[in-house]
Amino acid sequence: MLNNVRVVLVGTSHSGNIGSAARAMKTMGISQLVLVTPDAEIDGKSVALAAGASDVLANVIIVDTLEEAIAPCELVIGTSARSRTLEWPLMSARQAGERVVKEGGQGQVAMVFGRERTGLTNDELKHCHYHVNVATNPDYSSLNLAMAVQILCYEVRMAYLDSPEPEMRAYPENQDMENFYSHFERVLHQIGFIVPKHPGKVMDKLRRMFNRIRMEQNELNTMRGILSAIERTARGETIQENDKVSKLD
């Protein structure tokens, strides 16, 4: 299961933090490290602070966008140090570890960490199913990047040791969900529910709702079928009886 867990670092600015994060991961048995547009290269300082986890650094994946980093993942958990204007499903570090183990036995899962100074943007956090906040001392809540990675990886390992049998459910990959949201938005524009000049926060609210629901793959397929039927109806086409669209009584 631990081989299905990837740690995603976005916009890391200090090479030493990459090495320290690799060390934190390896001590907990996690080896997939993905860097999104890092501002620092893996260098001698990275290797030195990795302290024996150079194999994690050697196999690091570097991508240009967060979407690319999490595309194959069925579960994405983003770290957030503060409340956001749009509330998202929030969990503790312990709950995050339990959720990763629960879903990680059958597919890729990701834990996403933001920039050292500013963290993840609101737009980046919208791509995550859940947000996790580490319950630090409110009078001194400073955590560096490697510390945050260590805490989350530790909670994953502890949950893994306590619950070795993962839940077997088929959840869609993140790219499938992004395709669904694009499809949904296109249909809402087509039927006039979203007005182009005043789109508001409709899609943000829908993302939050579906992240909370956690659709399984067959449920996503049903929703895509419904959207396609709405599109055909909006175009004045007749839905044939043999169309594979779920109908409610």
N, C-alpha and C positions, 0 to 999 in steps of 0.2 A: 504494500500500500504506500509506503514512504517513497517509493520510486515514482509515484504518480503526483507527488507534491512538488510544485515549482514555486520558488521565491522570486518575485519580480521587483527589481529596484528601478525606480523611475528618476532619471535626471540626476544620478549620483555625482556629486562634485568633488569628492575627495577619494583618491585611489586607495588610501588606507582603509576606508570604510568598506570598500568592495572586498578586500582581503579579510577584514574582521567579520563581515557577514558570512563569507564562505566558511570561516572557522566555526562560527556559531551554528551554521547549518550542519556541517559534518559531524559535530559532536552529538547531534540529535538524529543522525542517520538520513539526512535529507541532502540530495546532491544536485538537483536541478536549479541552476541559477540563470536568470534571464535579466539582461540589462536593457533598458529602454532609453535611447538617446543619452548615454552617459556623458557628463562633462569632464570625466577623468578617464584615463586609460589604465589598463592593468599593467602595473610596473613593478619594480623591485620592492617598493613599499607594500604593495598589495600582497606580493608573495610572502614577504617577511611577516606581515600581520596575519596571513592565513595560517601560519604556524603548522604546516603539515597538511593543510587542505588544498594544496596546489592542484590536485586532481579536479577539484570543483572549479577552480579558475580555468584550468585547461579546457574544460568542456562547456564553458559559459557560452550562452547564446546572446547575441547583440542584435536588437531590432530597432526600427525607426519609430514605431508607434505602440501604444499600450494595446490597441486593438489587435495588433499582430501577436503580441506577447501572450494574450489570453484567448486567442481564437479557438484553440482546441480544448479549452477548459470547460467543464460542466458546472463548476462552482468557482466563483471569484469573490474573495474577501479582501476589502481594502482597509488600510489603517487610517484612522482619523483622530486627530488630537483634540478636536473641538466640535461643538454642535454646528450644523449647517443650516442654511435658510430653508432647505427642503429636507424634511426629516426622512431618514432612510432606516430600514431595519437595522437595529444596533445590537451588538452582542459583546460580551466580555471576552477576554483572551481565552479563558477556559472553555466557554461555549464555542468559540471559533475552533479550538483544537478538536472538540467533540464533533463538530459539524464536518470538518475536513476528513476525519477518520470515517465518519458515517457514510460519506459520499465518495471517498477517495479509493475505495477498493475496486471500482469499476471504470474509472475514468480520471482524466487529468483535473487537478484542482490547483488554484493559484492563491497565494497570499501576496498582496501588492503593497509596497512601501514607497513613500514619496520622497521628495527632496529633503536634504538635511535641514534646510532653513524654513521652507514653506510647506512641506508635505505634498499631498495630492491636491490637484485643483478640483473644484466642484464638478467640472465636466468629466474628469477622470474617475471620480467617485461614482458617477452615474452608471459606469460600466460594471460596477461591482454589485453582486447580489446582496451582500451585507457589509456593514461597516463595523470595525472592531476598535474599541477604545481600551487601552490598558489602564487599570484602576491604580494610578499612582497617587502619591501624597499630594493633595490639592495645594499645599503651600509650597511644594517644590516638585513640579511634574516633569522636569527635564529628563528626557531619554535620548541617547544618541541612537543612530541608525542601527548599529550592530546589537545594541541592547534590545531594541524592539524586535529585531529578527530573532535573537536568542529566546526571548520570552515566548513568542508565538511558536517557534519550532519546538521548544520544551513542552508547551501545552499539547501540541500535536503528538509528540512522542508519548507523553503520559496517557493521553486518551487512547493511543494505539495499543499500549501495553495493557490497559484496563479493558479494552473492547476489541480483541483481535478479529472478530467476525464483522466485516463491514455490511451495511445495508445494501442489498442489490436492487437498485432501481435504475431505469434508463432515463437519464436527464439529457436534455439537448446541450450541445456544445455552445460556447458563447457566440461563435459566429452565426450559428443557427438562430439564436435569439436576436442578434443584431439584424439579420435578414427579416425576422418577424416584425421587429419594430419599424423597419423601413417600409415593409408591406402595409402595416397597420396605419402608419402616417399617410401613406399614399392614398389609401382607401378613405381615410377621414377627410383628406383634402377633396377627394373626388365627390363625396356625398355632401360636401359643404359644412361638415361639422367643425373643421378647422378653417378659419379665414386667413388667407396668406398674409394680409396686412396686420393681423392681430392674432398670432398663433398662441399667445399666452404660454402657460406651463402644462398644456394638456399632455404632451408626450412624457414630460418629466413625471407627472402624476401617474401615468399609465405604467411607466417603467417601475416606479416604486411599488405599485400594486402587484404587477406580475412577478417582481422579485420576491415580494412577500409570499405570494402563492406558491412559487417554485414549481412551475408546470413540468410534468414528465414529457418524454418525447412523444408519446401517443396523443397527449393533450395538446401539445404544440401543433402536431399534424392536423388535429381537428380544427384548431383555431385558424390555421393557414387555409384549410378547406372552406371555412365559413367566410373568410375575407375574400377568397377567390369568387365565391358565390355572390357576395355583395357586389363585387366589381362587375360581374357579368350582368347582374340585375340592373345596376346603375347604367350600363351600356345598352340596356333594353334587350339583352339576350335572354333566351329561355333556358332554364336549368333542366337538363334531361334527367330522367329517373335514374339512369345508370351512373350519374355523376357521383363521385365518392365524397359526399358531403354529409356530415352528421346532421340529422334533423331532430328538432325537439317536438314532442307531442303537444 
